[in-house]
Amino acid sequence: MVLDRIKFVALSCFIAAVLLIGGCSRGESNVSQGNREQVFHKSNNAEPQGLDPHVVTGVAEHHIVQALFEGLVSKNPHTLEIEPAVAESWALSEDGKVYTFKLRQNANWSNGDPVTAHDFAWSWWRALQPALGSQYVFMYFPIKNAERYFNQEVIDFDEVGIKALDDYTLRVELANPTPYFMQLLDHYSTFPVHRATIEKWGKPDESYTPWTRPENIVTNGPFVLDEWRLNKHLMVRKNDAYWGADQVRLQKIVFYPYESGPIVERMFRAGQLHYTYETFIDRLPWYRANKPDYVQVAPYAGTYLYRVNTTKPHLADKRVRKALAMTIDRQKMISTILNDLFTPAYAITPPGLLGYQPPKLFDYDPDAARALLAEAGYPNGEGFPETELQYNSSEQHRKIAIAVQQMWNKELNINIRLQNKDWKVYLDDEQTGNYDISRGGWIADYVDPNSFLDMWVSGSGLNRTRWANPRYDELVLQRAPEAKSREDRYAAFYAAETMIMQDMPFIPIYTYSSHHFKHPAVRGMPPNIMSYYNWRYVWLDPDWSDAKPQQQTALSGGI
Amino acid sequence: MSQAALMEAEQGTSLWADAWVRLKKNKLAVFGMSVVGFFVVVAILTPWLAPYAYEAQDLELGATPPSAAHWLGTDIFGRDLLTRIMYGGRVSLAVGIIATSVALVIGVAWGTVAGYVGGRTDAVMMRIVDALYALPFIIFIILLMVVFGRSMLLLFLAIGAVEWLTMARIVRGQVLTIRSQEFIEAARSMGLSTPHIMLRHVVPNSLGPIIVYATLTVPQVMLLEAFLSFLGLGIQPPQSSWGLLISYGAETMEDYPWLLIFPGLALSITLFALNFMGDGLRDALDPKASKD
């Protein structure tokens, strides 16, 4: 009897499970429902650490914060030109140092309060509080006295070049003419925050107070926070108080924290996602052949590189570093294990960044490399100490490291030991100089060569190679900012970059590409070098149709 | 019948000889032993047998399915998969054997002493086991590696050092039932020393469960090695092991299924063979089984 009852329960459970699974597979997918209702499903690669624009630093947070908040200006996703956002117009003084912004009068916070110049002045004051610990505070440093205020050398905020002249006029005075300043104003670290809300839930310079919770947060962007379920999803809905609400066509955006890879790819294939943080590279050949209009690949303003610890005796010799750089067959590596996704890099700045072309001082040349190594005292690799190549645990980094290890071993006859490390250990070892060669990468924070060059000045927290050259510092920190024209400025950058590539404290490997799985119904997310998009312009076309594969092959060949 | 032959018949056969005869009759066990033996021989001879160098890449070739030049195909770096499985087998079998032996030695010794001596000694020893159980073993291994540095032998020892706990418990349970039996009493009344009784009478009689558990430990430690290597604590590329080959193969199984299938086959055949062998050994060594 008891057994019968158990059997009955087991059977009914089984039937229920079958019905449930069957029911799910018959139901409408996220994507087709989303296309109809303008609900955008995006995989975001990580759970956001927070939503405070002055505190967060990650890319996952970036995408969410951009939907929730809006700065003075934004960029056009097609041209990357600056265009008005909260600021309606602006003027630059003759000497290139004073910006005067006119704010639009219909910009509102999600609770109905107007967004005023005082909001910006207060928000920027907040971002400059040392106690807040904003990682992107250097974005403010072009402003007069901002850096000194942050370092507490100036106590009175009135001396900092940020003034609200009236409710709708903001005056910003720079220390030096900074041609890329407008680009910084589209970065989320310069977005305004709602003073009354922040003060209600904690001190202004306190991070991670409850003000960003869905029930508390007040924002000024095209969307407001709707729901945040840890490790499940974060949902935003259209902000009806937004000044440009008429143009915003999406009703909701759902951000999923799943890390990119095979699982996200399967979700995308199953119609659960419109857009992914990145593709799963191993599946790219299949997509290129079968579903070319479901991937979007474009060059990206970022460089993949290997940092070399210049304090290690055998790596202190620049001939050794050059020999290492010259024996990596970048093109071969990219066309084989990296699925033709990237472009070989021979300098730190990506080519064609707003018209700047980096120098190319070396090429793949194992013979010359062997000669250099012999000159440095290691003929045929003899006596070269075993060198550790560390990378943070990831499939991609592992692949590249294995290929590079073999190239160095084969061409230079030197022993390389690979070591993968957990992100925090890896970062710590890099910062404390406890490494020989370490994987690294750099993505531009704004569209300007400066974003790639000022990280290598002596004492920079991002340098980590212990390489220092006062002449380089002078070129990047003095001559370039003070240059009168773009040509002069680029000439200074070119001289600096030539200098650093001759010394090679890091080995450039490739220029990144942005690559996303993107459903063909998605509109308003064109490919560009910053992989930038503005949620204001994004919408879903319910009448999309699968393009003919034949036409598409030609298109993807162009990429 | 000569005097000598009579003597021989009276002497009887030893436990081991007896077991060997029984084992030989068990076809599955013989099959298992020969497979394991074959893999071990191949692993030892790999440096001479392997068709390619395990780290030699041919990037332009890339991942190819099995062919005449590469019997089991190549991975995305154009490395010969057969060679990598052979070299991987060296690591995996070594881990399996060494780590299991370490676990076996510690576990059996600990469990026997605790079970046989009993009383307060038993209580203290088993509480230590309980305490070690509570320790997250990954953290324990990471600590060991950090303190003693990274070396392959140490990895094997470290894995063995955390795998003995269950073994100790199983052995102790066995010993508790054995020590109250008459033949132990008889041995004691004959004045045999405690170590002698333990080695000659207690351990052989608890061999059955020990061997079964040991064969189960082998796959466990092989997979643990793959996991640790994945975290950066075990072996590092270009070296490989079956566990690592499988875990990387699984990532690309939709495009390059052979990268998963062949290392998977190697591991599962070995595990099957080990299990058959373990089953056979248990049947052969169990003195009670001889009566049927």
Interface residues (C-beta under 8 A of the other chain):
Chain A: P262 D282 R283 P285 W286 D329 K332 M333 T336 I337 S393 E395 R398 K399 A401 I402 A403 Q405 Q406 N409 R417 L418 Q419 N420 K421 D422
Chain B: E55 A56 Q57 L59 E60 G62 I76 F77 G78 F230 L231 G232 Q236 P237 P238 E251 T252 E254 D255
